Amino acid sequence: MGVFNYRYDDFFEPTIKSLHILGGSASVQEIEECIIGLMNISDEKISEIHNANVSKLSYQLAWAREYLKMSGFIDKSRQGIFSLTTLGINSNQIDKEEVNSFVKVNFADHLYHDDWDIEDRVENFIVQMDWQQKVLELIKSIPPQKFERLCQRLLRELGFVNVEVTGKVGDGGIDGKGVFRIGGLMSFHVVFQCKRYSGAVSSSAIRDFRGAFIGRAEKGLFITTGNFTRDARREAQRDGAPPVDLVDGLELAEKLKELKLGVETELIERINVNVNWFNNF
């Protein structure tokens, strides 16, 4: 029996408060760290895993953000940054039932066939929104070499050049390297590690990876299908040590969707009949 006892809607108000504290906009990681502090969530609860891929906390926070976005309290940029809307800026308290009801009526109700009852619609809506889990399970089922090539393609699409997959045994976990250019004027040599993982990557794995690339590159990039412990995230940005950027499973899936790499977004046409127009004809 796990110790994690939060529902997604328990995070509606803390998410809004965190964005207020963070200046009105923030990344997913910044919001998560702020909420952990606001709610004093224990490391034990933070580390509890949902469905062998992501933490229960990250999973429920993702749902909270989705509901708040659909309800008009927050918005999300193409770069994955969340920001408060006018409604969110002016909202100090969030009514859970009001948000849940709004989403069920205005989103789940019109996405599916009219013959389905509301519970069927909501369940189907949740399955559709849970696409990240399907993506991660597919990635975990492919051979390690294919995952490395997938990461290579992803980095190229994100603007890296000279991306190579090395995959040398005994190379300290370094799976490849590349160069990231900024504005055509500056460039950083980056090494990366791709880890198909079902749990949380520890701080020791980050230290080992950093030790392998010190003196060989300016930065390290750690990509995993799992997630990272809180200590691992702290270690990645420890003062005085070369920084390691982290990409967890949910972020990996989102990047693939953003770049349309194996994940396609289908737009559903909604047709509204204007009764008043016909009555006034």
KERO-479110 format. One record per atom (N, C-alpha, C): x, y, z. Coordinates in steps of 0.2 Angstrom, whole numbers, plus 5000, padded with zeros to 4 digits. Atoms other than C-alpha are relative to their C-alpha. Layout:
BEGIN
XYZ
...
//
This chain:
BEGIN
500449945000
500050005000
500450065000
499549945000
500850174995
499850055005
500149954995
500950325005
499750074997
500249955004
500450444991
499250015000
500750004999
498650504995
499750074997
500249945003
498450654984
499649994993
500450005006
497150684970
500250054996
499849955004
497450784955
499750075002
500349944998
496250914961
500250035006
499749974994
497150934977
500550054998
499449965003
498451024966
499750064996
500349945004
497251154958
500350065003
499849934996
497551294971
500750005001
499349995000
499351254974
500450024994
499749985006
499751264956
499950074998
500149935001
498951434954
500550045005
499649964995
499851494970
500750004998
499350015002
501551424964
500150054994
499949955006
501351524947
500050075002
500049934997
500951684957
500750015003
499349994996
502551654968
500550014994
499550015005
503551614952
500050064995
500049945004
503051784944
499549994994
500650005005
501551724933
500249944995
499950055005
502451594922
500649965003
499550044998
503551444925
500149934996
499950075003
504251274919
499649955004
500350054996
503451114924
500449985007
499650024995
504951074935
500050065006
500149954995
504851244944
499450005004
500650014997
503051224947
500049945005
500050064995
503351054955
500450015006
499649984994
504751114966
499750055005
500349964996
503751254972
499449975004
500550044997
502251144976
500249965005
499850044995
503251024985
500250045007
499949964995
503851164996
499450035004
500649974997
502151244999
499649955004
500450064997
501351075003
500449965005
499650034995
502851015013
499949924998
500150075002
502750845003
500649965001
499550044998
503850715010
500449964994
499650035005
505250635000
499749934998
500350065001
504350465002
499550004995
500649995005
502850534993
500250024993
499749985006
503850614980
500349954996
499750065004
504750454975
499549944998
500550065002
503150344974
499950004992
500050005007
503050284956
499349984998
500750025003
501450274945
500149974994
500050045006
501350144932
500749994997
499350025002
503250104932
500350054995
499749955004
503650264922
500150075003
499949934997
503350424931
499750005007
500250004993
503050474949
499350025000
500749994999
501350484956
499950085000
500049935000
501650664960
500050044993
500049975006
502150714943
499449994995
500650025004
500650614935
499450045002
500649964998
499350704946
500150074999
499949935001
500150874944
499950014992
500249995007
500050854925
499350004999
500750005000
498250814927
499750075002
500349944997
497950964938
500150064995
499849955005
498851074925
499550004994
500550015006
497751004911
499350025001
500749984998
496151034920
500050085001
500049934999
496651214925
500150034993
499949975007
497151244906
499350004997
500750005003
495451184900
499550045003
500549964996
494551284913
500250084999
499849935002
495551444907
500450045006
499649974995
496551474923
500750014998
499350005002
498251444915
500049994992
499950015007
498951434897
500749975000
499350045001
500451334890
500250024993
499749975006
501651404877
500349944996
499850065004
502351294863
500749985003
499450034997
503951284873
499949975006
500250044994
503051204887
500050045007
500049964994
503051354899
499250025001
500749994998
501451374909
499950075003
500149934998
500751554913
499350015002
500749984998
499251624922
499750044995
500449965004
497851694912
499750065004
500349954996
496851844917
499649975006
500450044995
495651724926
500549975006
499550024995
497151644935
500350055004
499749954996
497951804940
499550035005
500549974996
496251864948
499749955005
500350054996
495951694957
500449985005
499650024995
496551664974
499849945003
500350074998
495451514978
499749974994
500350045005
494951374967
499549955002
500550054998
493351274968
500149944996
499950065004
493751094964
499449984996
500650035004
491951044960
499850044994
500149955006
491751194949
500449984994
499650015005
493251154939
499949934997
500250075002
492850964938
499450004995
500650005004
491151004932
500050034993
499949975006
491651124919
500449964995
499650045005
492951004911
499549954998
500450055002
491650864911
499550024995
500649985004
490250964903
500350034993
499849965006
491351074891
500549964995
499550045004
492650944885
499849934999
500250075001
492250764889
499349994997
500750015003
490450784884
499950014993
500149995007
490750844866
500549974996
499450035004
492250744861
499749934997
500250075002
491250574859
499350004999
500750015003
489650504853
499550015005
500649984995
488050574860
499749945003
500350064996
487450394864
500349985006
499750024994
488750374877
499850045006
500249964994
488350414895
500750045002
499549954998
489450544904
500649965003
499450044997
490550414913
500449974995
499750025005
490950334897
500550054996
499749955004
491450494889
500650025004
499449984996
492550544904
500549955000
499550065000
493450374904
500350004994
499750005006
493750384886
500550064999
499649945000
494350564888
500749995004
499450024996
495650504902
500449964996
499650045004
496250364891
500450044994
499749965006
496550484876
500650055003
499549964997
497450604888
500649965003
499550044997
498550464895
500549974994
499650035006
499450444878
500850005002
499350004999
501150484886
500249935003
499850074998
501150314895
500149954994
499950055006
500850224878
500650014997
499449995003
502250314871
500649975003
499450024996
503450274885
500049925000
500050075000
502950094885
500349974993
499750025007
503350084866
500750015000
499349985000
505050164869
500349945004
499650054996
505450034882
500049934997
500150065003
504949894871
500549994994
499550015006
506249934857
500749995003
499450014998
508049884858
500450065002
499649944998
509349994867
500350044994
499749965005
510150044851
499550044996
500549965003
508550104843
499850065004
500149944996
508250214858
500550055000
499449955001
509950294856
499950034994
500149975006
509550324838
499450055000
500649964999
507850394843
500250075004
499849944997
508750514855
500450044995
499649965005
509950564841
499650044996
500549975004
508550604830
499750065003
500449954996
507650704844
500550065000
499549954999
509250804847
500150044993
500049975007
509450844828
499450054999
500749965001
507650904827
500050065005
499949954996
508051014842
500550054999
499549955002
509451104834
500749985001
499450024999
510951004839
500349984993
499650025006
512350974825
500549955002
499550044999
513650844823
499849955006
500250044995
512650724834
500249934998
499850065001
513450554836
499849955005
500150054995
512950394845
500649965001
499350044999
514550314852
499849935003
500250064997
513750184864
500649955002
499450044999
515550124869
499949975007
500050044994
515549994883
500550035005
499649974995
516350064899
500250074999
499949935001
516250244894
499650045005
500349974994
515450294910
499350024998
500749985001
513650294903
499950054994
500149955005
514050414889
499849964993
500350035006
512950364874
500150044993
499949965006
513350504862
500250075002
499849934999
513850684859
499850044994
500249955005
513450834849
500150075002
499949934999
513551024848
499450044999
500649965000
512151144852
500250074999
499949935002
512251314843
499550055002
500549944998
511451474850
500150064995
500049945004
511051604837
500650004995
499550015005
512451544826
500750045002
499449974998
513751634837
500349965006
499750044995
513951524852
499849924999
500250075000
514051334854
500349965006
499850044994
514151204868
500149934997
500050075001
514851034867
499749965005
500450044995
513650914875
500149924999
500050075000
513750734879
499349975003
500650024998
512150634882
500049925002
500150074998
511550474891
499349984999
500750025001
509950384886
499949945004
500150054995
509250274900
499349985000
500650035000
507750164897
499949975007
500050014993
507150154915
499250005002
500750014998
505550104924
499950045007
500049974993
505950194941
500350075000
499749934999
506850354947
500749995000
499249995001
508650394942
500250035007
499749974994
509650424958
500550054999
499549955000
510850564962
500749974998
499350035002
512350434961
500149994993
499950015007
511950404943
500150064996
499849935003
512050594939
500750015002
499349984998
513750604949
500449954995
499650045004
514350454939
500150024993
500049985007
513850524922
500450075000
499649945000
514650694927
500749985000
499350024999
516250614932
500349974993
499750035006
516350524915
500150064994
499949965006
516150684904
500450075002
499649944998
517150814915
500650004996
499449995005
518550884903
499849984993
500150025007
517650814888
499450044997
500549965003
516150924886
499850065005
500249954995
515351084894
499449985004
500750024997
513651004898
499949934999
500350065001
512850844900
499250005000
500750015001
511150784895
499849935002
500250064998
510250644904
499349994998
500650015002
508750574895
499749935003
500250074998
507650434903
499249994999
500750015000
505950354901
499750005007
500350004993
505750354920
500050075002
500049934998
505950504931
500650015005
499449984996
507250584943
499850015007
500249994993
507250584962
500250085001
499949934999
507250754970
500850015001
499250004999
509150724975
500350004994
499750005007
509550684957
499950074997
500149935003
508850854952
500450055003
499649954997
509750944965
500849994998
499450025002
511350854960
500250034993
499949985007
511150894942
500250085000
499849935000
511251084946
500450025006
499649984994
512451084961
500550054998
499549955001
513451234963
500749984999
499350015001
515251224957
500149944996
499950065004
514951064946
499750014993
500349995007
514651054927
499349985000
500750014999
512751064925
499849944995
500350055004
511750914919
499350014999
500749995002
510150944910
499649935000
500450064999
508750814914
499450004996
500650015004
507350754902
499749935003
500350064997
506150634911
499549974995
500550035005
504850524903
499550044997
500549965002
503450644902
500350064996
499749945004
504550784895
500249974993
499850045006
505250654882
499449994996
500650015004
503450614876
499850064998
500349945003
502950794875
500550034995
499549985005
504550834865
499849964993
500150045006
504150694853
499350024997
500649975003
502350764851
500150064997
499849945002
502950934849
500350004993
499750015006
504050884835
499749954995
500350055004
502850754828
500449954998
499650065001
504050614829
499649945003
500450064998
502950464830
499450015004
500649984996
501550554839
499750064996
500349955004
500250644829
499350025004
500649974997
498850764835
499450004995
500650005004
497150734828
499550065002
500549954999
496050894827
499349974999
500750025001
494150854830
499650054998
500449955002
492950954820
499450005005
500650004996
491551014831
499550054996
500549965004
489951074822
499450025005
500649984996
488651184831
499550034996
500649985004
486951214824
499750065004
500349944997
486351394828
499250004999
500750005000
484551374832
499750074999
500349935000
484251564834
500050024992
499949985007
484851584816
499449984996
500650035004
483451474809
499450035002
500649974998
482151544820
499950074998
500149935002
482551724815
500050014992
499949995007
482651684796
499450034997
//
